[in-house]
Amino acid sequence: MAMAFPQTRMRRLRASAGLRGLVRETDLRAGQLVLPLFVAEPEAEAGPEAAGAPARSPIAAMPGVERLSLSAAVEEAREAAALGIAAVMLFGIPREKDEHGSGAWDPDGVVQLATRAIKQAVRASSPEGELLVITDVCLCEYTDHGHCGVLREDGSVDNDATLELLARTAVSHARAGADIVAPSDMMDGRVRTIREELDDEGFPETPILAYSAKFASAFYGPFREAADSAPAFGDRRSYQMDPANGREAVREALLDVQEGADMVMVKPALAYGDLIREVARETRLPVAAYNVSGEYAMVKAAAAAGHLDERATVLEILTSLRRAGAEVVITYHAKDAARWLAEQ
């Protein structure tokens, strides 16, 4: 039986930085972070890189985050690698959209071009190629209606008709050199379909990071501005999860495990620490937590107003996600966090 005060004094091991570091239960390293990048397709008449066009376009709702040209995305990837960040996650902003999102699987689409360019640059600067490229697999950025799949005549999303298009997209990313493909659409059965297609097309070693528990969240607002992916009508509640449901999130993750996912994700992160813990315990797979755009924007706004210490707040949030059970944290704070961690 544990002894009580005064024999037990919990403050003994908090008395100095050395003692606190010695008994710290949760670590946070740059190598556990993933930096999302928004890459914009160049204009057709300007060739692979639009001459004279700005390489970076600020995103108003996300201070410090920009839409990037291909060359700027390569610069960001090189900087991330130099900081020891584990990976970049690519989101494409195409020049044109259509009802099926055909730009998503175009071999010369924006994500495919960016993947090849980043992998080539990383190999050139580091033979080991430490920086991983993760590609977001979805149709919402590429469809003219902004939904994540094929639409029926009544405007609802046709789950089964969407699966083959997602698989085609994942294969095109793998061909371009993606280290990990990450389906974010929340269609039923998409992990199995993607796994089968990857295997059939000669990519049995390409891992799948499934957005397993992706909620229909209010925290996504700034992302939709950044990726130009807001639905033209309705919302995504018929395929993204109800924020009130926890057991369902675990069930979704377990289904993705059965279908062949190598890693699973909980998105958003900050308000879902309980589910990060549950999913990690139940799946026994590596879990990623996506510290999403709205979470980032809130911290930035509060820090700009002088209400928060940005550095302390960010490191506390990211540590809390690791403590909850996430092996990987996807965050727009990744570069700043990596610099701050290096200074400790």
VMD Tcl script that draws the C-alpha trace (Angstrom):
set ca {
  {0.00 0.00 0.00}
  {1.37 3.41 -0.98}
  {2.57 5.62 1.83}
  {0.84 8.94 2.38}
  {2.25 12.36 3.18}
  {4.68 13.18 4.79}
  {6.53 9.97 3.78}
  {5.38 10.37 0.18}
  {6.26 13.74 -1.32}
  {5.45 13.87 -5.01}
  {7.33 17.13 -5.42}
  {10.70 15.45 -4.75}
  {11.02 14.44 -8.40}
  {9.92 17.85 -9.69}
  {12.60 19.89 -7.95}
  {14.93 20.41 -10.94}
  {14.97 20.18 -14.72}
  {17.27 17.16 -14.48}
  {14.91 15.28 -12.18}
  {11.87 16.17 -14.27}
  {13.60 14.97 -17.42}
  {14.75 11.75 -15.75}
  {11.22 10.63 -14.90}
  {9.34 12.14 -17.85}
  {6.81 9.60 -19.11}
  {6.20 10.98 -22.62}
  {8.76 12.10 -25.18}
  {8.23 14.45 -28.11}
  {10.71 14.43 -31.00}
  {10.83 16.01 -34.43}
  {10.99 12.50 -35.87}
  {7.41 11.91 -34.70}
  {6.01 14.90 -36.62}
  {4.51 15.20 -40.10}
  {4.24 18.54 -41.93}
  {1.22 19.00 -44.25}
  {1.90 20.88 -47.50}
  {-0.61 22.44 -49.92}
  {0.79 22.25 -53.44}
  {-0.84 24.23 -56.27}
  {-0.75 23.03 -59.88}
  {0.96 25.50 -62.27}
  {-0.94 27.04 -65.15}
  {-0.83 24.88 -68.29}
  {0.55 27.55 -70.59}
  {3.38 28.32 -68.17}
  {4.84 24.81 -68.20}
  {5.89 22.87 -65.11}
  {6.60 26.04 -63.12}
  {4.73 29.26 -63.89}
  {7.32 31.87 -64.85}
  {7.17 34.93 -62.63}
  {4.28 33.59 -60.56}
  {4.60 33.82 -56.79}
  {6.02 30.62 -55.35}
  {4.05 31.04 -52.14}
  {0.53 32.30 -51.51}
  {-0.37 32.99 -47.86}
  {-3.51 31.39 -46.41}
  {-5.28 34.09 -44.43}
  {-6.90 31.77 -41.88}
  {-3.62 29.96 -41.17}
  {-0.80 32.44 -40.51}
  {2.53 30.95 -41.53}
  {0.97 28.36 -43.88}
  {1.00 28.90 -47.64}
  {-0.08 27.40 -50.91}
  {3.12 26.33 -52.60}
  {4.37 26.01 -56.14}
  {6.27 22.83 -56.96}
  {9.65 24.45 -56.36}
  {8.47 25.97 -53.07}
  {7.16 22.56 -51.95}
  {10.61 21.11 -52.60}
  {12.14 23.92 -50.52}
  {9.73 23.17 -47.67}
  {10.51 19.46 -47.86}
  {14.26 20.13 -47.72}
  {13.77 22.39 -44.70}
  {11.60 19.76 -42.98}
  {14.26 17.10 -43.60}
  {16.99 19.37 -42.21}
  {14.91 19.87 -39.06}
  {14.56 16.12 -38.56}
  {10.83 16.03 -39.30}
  {9.71 12.53 -40.27}
  {7.51 13.24 -43.28}
  {5.54 15.68 -45.35}
  {1.90 15.04 -46.25}
  {0.84 16.36 -49.65}
  {-2.51 17.92 -50.55}
  {-3.00 18.94 -54.17}
  {-4.75 22.03 -55.48}
  {-5.49 21.27 -59.16}
  {-5.85 23.79 -61.94}
  {-9.12 22.22 -63.14}
  {-11.88 20.15 -61.54}
  {-14.60 17.86 -62.86}
  {-17.49 15.81 -61.52}
  {-15.40 12.66 -60.95}
  {-12.20 14.33 -59.73}
  {-10.10 12.82 -62.52}
  {-7.14 15.03 -61.68}
  {-6.62 12.94 -58.56}
  {-5.21 9.98 -60.51}
  {-3.57 11.90 -63.37}
  {0.04 10.65 -63.58}
  {1.06 14.26 -64.16}
  {-1.26 15.66 -61.51}
  {-0.03 18.08 -58.89}
  {0.52 15.54 -56.10}
  {2.26 13.14 -58.45}
  {4.57 15.90 -59.74}
  {5.31 17.10 -56.21}
  {6.00 13.58 -54.97}
  {8.51 12.91 -57.73}
  {10.20 16.29 -57.25}
  {10.47 15.94 -53.48}
  {11.74 12.36 -53.60}
  {14.35 13.33 -56.18}
  {15.47 16.31 -54.10}
  {15.65 14.28 -50.90}
  {17.68 11.54 -52.59}
  {20.05 14.16 -53.98}
  {20.67 15.74 -50.58}
  {20.60 12.51 -48.56}
  {21.28 9.08 -50.09}
  {19.27 7.44 -47.32}
  {16.24 9.56 -48.21}
  {15.11 10.00 -44.61}
  {12.15 12.30 -45.32}
  {9.00 10.32 -46.12}
  {6.30 11.51 -48.51}
  {2.73 10.72 -47.47}
  {-0.03 11.48 -49.97}
  {-3.61 12.30 -49.11}
  {-5.91 10.07 -51.16}
  {-9.28 11.73 -51.71}
  {-11.35 13.32 -54.45}
  {-12.73 16.40 -52.70}
  {-9.99 18.76 -53.89}
  {-10.51 17.54 -57.48}
  {-14.32 17.40 -57.84}
  {-16.24 20.44 -59.01}
  {-18.88 19.74 -56.34}
  {-16.36 19.39 -53.48}
  {-17.57 16.04 -52.18}
  {-15.26 13.11 -51.55}
  {-16.80 10.74 -54.08}
  {-19.00 10.16 -57.11}
  {-22.49 11.66 -56.86}
  {-25.78 9.98 -57.64}
  {-28.54 11.93 -59.38}
  {-30.06 12.83 -56.01}
  {-26.80 14.45 -54.87}
  {-25.80 11.73 -52.42}
  {-22.34 10.16 -52.56}
  {-22.19 6.73 -54.20}
  {-19.88 4.79 -51.90}
  {-19.16 1.76 -54.11}
  {-18.71 3.72 -57.34}
  {-16.08 5.84 -55.58}
  {-13.88 2.96 -54.43}
  {-12.21 2.20 -57.74}
  {-11.37 5.89 -58.28}
  {-9.72 6.06 -54.87}
  {-7.74 2.91 -55.59}
  {-6.66 4.33 -58.95}
  {-5.51 7.47 -57.17}
  {-3.53 5.54 -54.56}
  {-1.76 3.51 -57.26}
  {-0.85 6.67 -59.17}
  {0.70 8.09 -55.98}
  {2.65 4.89 -55.38}
  {3.96 4.98 -58.95}
  {5.12 8.55 -58.38}
  {7.14 7.37 -55.37}
  {4.88 7.97 -52.36}
  {6.17 6.21 -49.26}
  {2.71 6.01 -47.65}
  {-0.79 6.55 -49.07}
  {-3.46 7.96 -46.77}
  {-7.13 7.63 -47.80}
  {-9.18 10.38 -46.12}
  {-12.56 9.99 -47.85}
  {-14.33 7.80 -45.24}
  {-15.96 5.54 -47.83}
  {-16.77 2.06 -46.52}
  {-14.43 -0.58 -47.91}
  {-11.85 1.77 -49.38}
  {-8.88 0.33 -47.47}
  {-9.51 -3.19 -48.81}
  {-10.00 -1.91 -52.37}
  {-6.83 0.19 -52.23}
  {-4.81 -2.66 -50.70}
  {-5.93 -5.08 -53.40}
  {-5.18 -2.59 -56.19}
  {-1.76 -1.73 -54.79}
  {-0.88 -5.41 -54.53}
  {-2.15 -6.18 -58.03}
  {-0.18 -3.28 -59.54}
  {3.12 -4.25 -57.95}
  {3.12 -2.13 -54.78}
  {2.62 -4.71 -52.00}
  {5.14 -2.89 -49.79}
  {3.40 0.51 -49.88}
  {1.80 1.12 -46.46}
  {-1.70 2.52 -45.98}
  {-2.34 5.14 -43.30}
  {-6.12 5.11 -43.00}
  {-8.05 8.16 -41.82}
  {-10.07 5.70 -39.75}
  {-11.87 7.96 -37.31}
  {-12.41 11.18 -39.23}
  {-15.15 13.31 -37.74}
  {-17.46 15.85 -39.37}
  {-15.77 18.60 -37.43}
  {-16.07 22.37 -37.14}
  {-12.28 22.47 -36.80}
  {-11.74 21.93 -40.55}
  {-12.80 25.40 -41.70}
  {-9.37 26.88 -42.47}
  {-8.31 23.73 -44.34}
  {-11.18 24.10 -46.78}
  {-9.98 27.60 -47.61}
  {-6.42 26.33 -48.00}
  {-7.30 23.36 -50.22}
  {-10.29 24.95 -51.98}
  {-12.30 21.87 -51.04}
  {-15.52 23.11 -49.42}
  {-18.63 21.25 -50.66}
  {-20.64 23.23 -53.21}
  {-23.81 22.05 -51.45}
  {-24.75 20.13 -48.33}
  {-22.12 18.75 -45.99}
  {-20.12 15.57 -45.35}
  {-22.05 14.22 -42.39}
  {-23.33 11.23 -44.35}
  {-19.79 9.83 -44.58}
  {-17.68 11.58 -41.94}
  {-18.34 10.62 -38.33}
  {-20.63 12.18 -35.73}
  {-18.40 13.86 -33.08}
  {-20.65 12.39 -30.37}
  {-19.71 8.78 -31.19}
  {-16.74 7.08 -29.57}
  {-17.47 3.37 -29.85}
  {-18.16 3.84 -33.54}
  {-14.70 5.35 -33.97}
  {-13.08 2.24 -32.52}
  {-15.22 0.06 -34.76}
  {-14.18 2.06 -37.84}
  {-10.52 1.64 -36.91}
  {-10.87 -2.11 -36.34}
  {-12.57 -2.53 -39.72}
  {-9.67 -0.71 -41.39}
  {-7.25 -3.05 -39.61}
  {-9.17 -6.04 -40.98}
  {-9.06 -4.55 -44.49}
  {-5.28 -4.13 -44.44}
  {-4.43 -0.73 -42.95}
  {-0.88 -0.49 -41.62}
  {-1.54 2.63 -39.55}
  {-4.74 4.34 -38.42}
  {-5.60 7.97 -37.73}
  {-7.86 9.99 -35.48}
  {-8.87 13.40 -36.87}
  {-9.20 16.01 -35.36}
  {-6.81 15.55 -32.45}
  {-7.16 18.10 -29.67}
  {-10.73 17.30 -28.61}
  {-10.35 13.56 -29.27}
  {-7.59 12.40 -26.91}
  {-9.94 9.83 -25.40}
  {-10.39 8.22 -28.81}
  {-6.69 8.31 -29.63}
  {-6.18 6.26 -26.46}
  {-9.02 3.85 -27.23}
  {-8.01 3.32 -30.86}
  {-4.39 2.70 -29.86}
  {-5.42 0.17 -27.23}
  {-7.89 -1.70 -29.42}
  {-6.02 -1.79 -32.74}
  {-2.44 -2.29 -31.52}
  {-1.32 -0.47 -34.67}
  {0.64 2.77 -34.90}
  {-1.81 5.66 -34.47}
  {-1.55 9.09 -36.08}
  {-3.30 12.15 -34.66}
  {-4.04 15.03 -37.03}
  {-3.69 18.39 -35.25}
  {-5.97 20.10 -37.77}
  {-6.23 23.57 -39.27}
  {-8.78 24.97 -36.83}
  {-6.70 23.84 -33.86}
  {-3.68 25.52 -35.41}
  {-5.60 28.73 -36.20}
  {-6.94 29.03 -32.64}
  {-3.45 28.90 -31.13}
  {-2.09 31.35 -33.69}
  {-4.92 33.84 -33.06}
  {-4.63 33.63 -29.29}
  {-0.84 33.98 -29.41}
  {-1.06 36.96 -31.78}
  {-3.46 38.64 -29.33}
  {-1.04 38.06 -26.47}
  {-3.31 35.61 -24.67}
  {-1.01 32.57 -24.93}
  {2.68 31.74 -25.02}
  {2.75 30.10 -28.47}
  {5.83 27.95 -27.92}
  {4.69 26.57 -24.56}
  {1.14 26.00 -25.80}
  {2.15 24.17 -28.97}
  {4.61 21.87 -27.22}
  {2.03 21.12 -24.53}
  {-0.61 20.22 -27.13}
  {1.72 18.00 -29.14}
  {2.97 16.28 -25.99}
  {-0.61 15.64 -24.91}
  {-1.31 13.87 -28.20}
  {1.74 11.67 -27.70}
  {0.62 11.00 -24.11}
  {-2.82 9.97 -25.39}
  {-1.18 7.27 -27.51}
  {-0.31 8.78 -30.90}
  {3.00 7.59 -32.34}
  {2.70 10.15 -35.16}
  {1.43 13.74 -34.97}
  {0.47 15.53 -38.17}
  {0.67 19.25 -37.48}
  {1.11 22.62 -39.18}
  {3.28 23.56 -36.19}
  {5.86 20.91 -37.18}
  {8.69 23.25 -38.27}
  {8.37 25.55 -35.28}
  {8.04 22.59 -32.92}
  {11.15 20.94 -34.37}
  {13.17 24.13 -33.85}
  {11.93 24.56 -30.29}
  {12.67 20.93 -29.44}
  {16.21 21.32 -30.78}
  {16.75 24.24 -28.38}
  {15.74 22.30 -25.28}
}
mol new
graphics top color blue
foreach p $ca { graphics top sphere $p radius 0.5 }
foreach p [lrange $ca 0 end-1] q [lrange $ca 1 end] { graphics top cylinder $p $q radius 0.2 }
display resetview
